[in-house]
Amino acid sequence: MNKNKEIQRLAFVDPKGRNLKEIKKIINKTIDLIFKKISNAEKFPSLIKNKKVFKNFNLNDLPISEKEIFKKIKKIINYSMNSSNPNYLGHMDSLPTTMSIIGDLISSSLNNNMLSKETAPVLTEIENSVIESFAKKFKLGNQSGGVMLAGGSLSNLQAIGIARNRFFESFEKGLTGLKRQPYIFTSEYCHTSIQKAAMILGLGTNSVVLVPTDSNGKMITSALRKLIQDKINNNGNPFCIVATAGTTITGSIDPLNEIAKIAEKYKMWMHTDSVYGGALIFSEKFKYKLNGIEKSNSVSFNPQKWLYITKTCSMLLLKNKNYLYSDFFIPLPYVTRNKDDFNSGEVSVQGTRYPDILKLWLSFQHLGRITYSNLINNSCNLTENFKSEIIKRKFLKLACNPEMNIFCFRAEPKNINYNDYNIWNIKLRDFLLKKHNIFFSICEFKGCNWLRAVVLNPFISNQHIHRIFKGIDEFNKNEKQNKKAL
């Protein structure tokens, strides 16, 4: 058999199992390469910066050998982002649970479509049950429910879409003829998906009013009230407030109870973007930080972050699940409908959708709520240890007091000019990455550059914290000596 015919023979798993032995060999070889990387994560770079790697990925006309394919696979695995490394602290990317990996393998192999009950019978039942459980966990009430989506941006988009349709009866007629400009109010540090949602939904990015925050990155509710009233006085039509429970920069949680009162007073929709911070609801110790979230009309949450589920895995939860049908329902003409069937493709911004639910459900089966509570508590406790090390060093400064496991810090050494602080901190970040394989991201907060840390990896320990600050002290000492030498 020539090479091309042999490759074609292995292109699919034969339904009669005639090529099963060879297929298993290919899959096992791939698994070995994957686990060689993630089980030795600290030996690989936290962040890849070799741009020469990202070339020559053209599509070929003819098949190449298995040997050549595995050379490419190995290259992709070894040069991909390495969130399994406990020294990877720069972004909200988690290493996956074991059951996430297994769930992905099962889901990809079965290739069911979450479009409808007909195309994913068992998985649809699991999803309905899990969504209902999450809605109850957030205490959204007996009428609550929701849908799963591929990422927090889509969850936020659909939430605002439902709010828009309800307030302006725009489901059929759109926004044509509105006499007053609709407005959405949200934190100046909201996720960019809010502006994108406004743009996609025909409201325009100018409809998003950014509310100032206090020194801790929380929305100032007195400013929110004033901005709402100003728009009303100027013929505007405020209809939605987006609160943030866990900003991407500092992990700050807006004052949810106060925002809920304002939303009630002005008869506005309250959506809470808890894409990251919503995981606190599973911590007996820290769930109080989300007090007031139960008053939201809608909540977005991403298990793909602090619950360690592989990407993507997001959900939109509604206080009243009937709004999915009254304000978002488009029937599927090619699906057999039974009376009580729930077809998510009819009430979701997505049609065809991957079965993200399986990896989430299996992970809860494997770990249980108590284990998740312990993981979240441990992240927060380690953040406190980070904080104490920062406070010990007079040349370091926190952006604000951490509310969860995200925080920003920077150095402000007395021996250099204030205008040089940003450059100094970027050099510190690059030194830690290059010499110690420690990755922090750089972000802007209140007009300054900060090193951002996300204490997410469950294998981060006090030993890692000690090593990080040893590296920071080393850089600070070197810079002082260099300054004296000049």
Secondary structure, 3 states (H helix, E strand, C coil): CCHHHHHHHCCCCCCCCCCHHHHHHHHHHHHHHHHHHHCCHHHCCCCCCCHHHCCCCCCCCCCCCHHHHHHHHHHHHHCCCCCCCCCECCCCCCCCCHHHHHHHHHHHHHCCCCCCCCCCHHHHHHHHHHHHHHHHHCCCCCCCEEEEECCHHHHHHHHHHHHHHHHHCHHHHCCCCCCCEEEEEEECCCCCHHHHHHHHCCCCHHHEEEECECCCCCECHHHHHHHHHHHHHCCEEEEEEEEEECCCCCCCECCHHHHHHHHHHCCCEEEEECCCHHHHHHCCCCHHHHCCHHHCCEEEECCCCCCCCCCCCEEEEECCCCHHHHHHCCCCCCCCCCCCCCCHHHCCCCCCCCCHHHHHHHHHHHHHHHHHHHHHHHHHHHHHHHHHHHHHCCCEEECCCCCCCEEEEEECCCCCCHHHHHHHHHHHHHHHHHHHCCECEEEEECCEEEEEEECCCCCCCHHHHHHHHHHHHHHHHHHHHHHHHC
